[in-house]
Amino acid sequence: MKFKNLLVLLFSIFLVGCNSDFPKVSVRNNSEQKIDSVQIGMSQKFPTTFKNILPNEQVHGTISAEDDSLGDGAYYIEVYFEDTTSKKETFGYFTNGTALEYCIAIEIKQDIILVDYFSEE
């Protein structure tokens, strides 16, 4: 009986630990101006880049985790508007280079960046 409980416990830990190394991301431009580019990533080395996002447009992609040297840290986002203004923020958390969430939804408004996290499909 103890062996069976141990197997169930180990299997549960395995399932919880099976997070995606590459979280999906959606970016919605809810500002009144065109966004020239958005860079999102776990490191500056391998960013996910979206270009030419029109007002009220939404784009989708995957945050790259190609850098094997990553440990624990936060994601970063850099937003460049067409009028050359920019916003830079950090958000969220990853551990051992692995995402804790399945999907990240980002909403860019005129003066703020909103982030929402989803851990299931």
C-alpha positions in Angstrom: 0.0 0.0 0.0 2.8 2.4 0.8 4.5 1.6 -2.5 1.3 2.4 -4.4 0.9 5.8 -2.5 4.5 6.6 -3.3 3.9 5.8 -7.0 0.8 8.1 -7.0 2.8 10.9 -5.3 5.7 10.6 -7.8 3.3 10.6 -10.8 1.5 13.7 -9.4 4.9 15.5 -9.0 5.8 14.5 -12.6 2.5 15.9 -14.0 2.9 19.2 -12.1 6.4 19.5 -13.3 5.5 19.1 -17.0 5.3 22.8 -17.9 6.0 24.1 -21.3 9.4 25.5 -22.0 7.8 27.7 -24.6 4.7 29.6 -23.4 2.3 30.8 -26.0 1.8 34.6 -26.1 -0.9 36.9 -27.5 -0.4 40.6 -27.9 -3.3 43.0 -28.4 -2.8 46.6 -29.4 -5.5 48.6 -27.6 -3.7 51.9 -28.1 -4.7 54.5 -30.6 -1.5 54.3 -32.6 0.4 51.7 -34.6 3.0 49.7 -32.8 6.3 49.5 -34.7 7.5 46.5 -32.9 7.2 44.4 -29.7 10.0 42.3 -28.2 9.1 39.7 -25.5 11.5 37.2 -24.0 13.2 35.4 -21.2 16.5 36.9 -22.3 17.6 39.7 -24.7 19.5 37.0 -26.6 16.4 35.2 -28.2 13.4 37.6 -28.2 10.1 36.9 -29.8 9.4 39.9 -32.1 6.1 41.2 -33.5 6.2 44.0 -36.1 3.7 46.5 -37.4 0.7 45.9 -35.1 -2.2 48.1 -36.0 -4.7 49.6 -33.4 -7.1 46.9 -32.2 -5.1 44.1 -33.9 -4.0 41.0 -32.0 -1.0 38.8 -32.9 0.1 35.4 -31.5 3.4 33.6 -31.1 5.6 31.6 -28.7 8.1 33.0 -26.2 11.5 31.5 -27.0 13.5 29.7 -24.3 16.5 28.9 -26.5 19.1 30.1 -23.9 20.2 27.0 -22.1 21.9 29.1 -19.4 18.7 30.5 -18.0 17.9 29.9 -14.4 15.2 31.8 -12.6 14.0 35.2 -13.8 11.3 37.4 -15.1 10.1 38.0 -18.7 10.7 41.3 -20.4 8.7 43.3 -22.9 9.8 46.3 -25.0 7.1 48.2 -27.0 8.2 50.7 -29.7 5.4 52.9 -31.0 5.7 54.4 -34.5 6.2 57.9 -33.0 9.5 56.6 -31.5 8.2 56.4 -27.9 8.8 53.2 -26.1 7.8 51.2 -23.0 9.9 48.7 -21.2 8.6 46.4 -18.4 9.3 43.1 -16.7 6.6 40.7 -15.7 5.9 37.1 -14.6 8.4 34.5 -13.5 10.1 31.4 -14.9 12.2 28.9 -13.0 15.2 26.9 -14.4 14.4 28.3 -17.8 11.0 26.7 -17.8 7.7 28.6 -18.0 5.2 28.3 -15.1 2.2 29.1 -17.4 0.9 27.8 -20.7 -0.2 31.1 -22.2 0.4 34.8 -21.6 -2.1 37.4 -22.8 -0.7 40.9 -23.1 -2.8 44.0 -23.8 -1.0 47.2 -24.7 -2.9 50.4 -24.0 -1.9 54.0 -24.5 -0.3 54.3 -21.0 -0.1 50.8 -19.6 0.7 47.2 -20.4 -1.6 44.6 -18.9 -0.6 40.9 -18.5 -2.8 37.9 -17.8 -1.5 34.3 -17.3 -3.2 31.0 -18.1 -1.7 27.7 -16.9 -4.0 25.4 -19.0 -4.9 25.1 -22.6 
